[in-house]
């Protein structure tokens, strides 16, 4: 079985923005809404984690 490629920060942001656009345009059905909110929440968590990691790495580099 092939290993899943991790989603990049940019891909996560693009997916979040696409979901928000669908929400604003009232294109999400009631059936899709819960799953979309759940997925968006996961993506936001991923983005926060990546940003924190980059921040720590940059701080470490600048302290050297």
C-alpha positions as CSV (number, residue, x, y, z in Angstrom):
1,X,0.0,0.0,0.0
2,X,1.3,3.4,-1.0
3,X,2.1,5.9,1.8
4,X,0.0,9.0,1.8
5,X,1.9,12.2,1.1
6,X,1.6,14.8,3.8
7,X,-0.4,17.9,2.8
8,X,1.6,21.1,2.6
9,X,0.9,24.3,4.5
10,X,-0.1,26.0,1.1
11,X,-2.4,23.1,0.2
12,X,-4.1,23.3,3.6
13,X,-4.6,27.0,3.3
14,X,-6.0,26.6,-0.2
15,X,-8.4,23.9,0.9
16,X,-9.6,26.1,3.9
17,X,-10.1,29.1,1.5
18,X,-12.0,26.9,-1.0
19,X,-14.3,25.6,1.8
20,X,-14.9,29.1,3.1
21,X,-15.8,30.3,-0.4
22,X,-18.3,27.4,-0.8
23,X,-19.7,28.4,2.6
24,X,-20.0,32.0,1.7
25,X,-21.7,31.1,-1.6
26,X,-24.1,28.8,0.2
27,X,-22.8,25.9,-1.9
28,X,-22.4,23.5,1.1
29,X,-25.4,21.2,1.7
30,X,-26.5,20.4,5.2
31,X,-25.1,16.9,4.6
32,X,-21.6,18.3,3.8
33,X,-21.5,20.9,6.5
34,X,-20.4,18.8,9.4
35,X,-17.7,17.0,7.4
36,X,-16.5,20.3,6.0
37,X,-16.2,21.9,9.4
38,X,-14.4,18.9,10.8
39,X,-11.9,18.8,7.9
40,X,-11.4,22.6,8.1
41,X,-10.7,22.3,11.9
42,X,-8.1,19.6,11.2
43,X,-6.5,21.8,8.6
44,X,-6.4,24.8,10.9
45,X,-4.7,22.6,13.6
46,X,-2.2,21.4,11.0
47,X,-1.4,25.0,9.9
48,X,-1.0,26.2,13.5
49,X,1.4,23.3,14.2
50,X,3.5,24.0,11.1
51,X,3.7,27.7,11.9
52,X,4.8,27.0,15.5
53,X,7.4,24.5,14.2
54,X,8.8,27.0,11.7
55,X,8.8,29.8,14.4
56,X,10.8,27.6,16.7
57,X,13.2,26.6,14.0
58,X,13.8,30.2,12.9
59,X,14.3,31.2,16.5
60,X,16.9,28.5,16.9
61,X,18.7,29.6,13.7
62,X,18.7,33.2,14.7
63,X,20.1,32.5,18.1
64,X,23.2,30.7,16.7
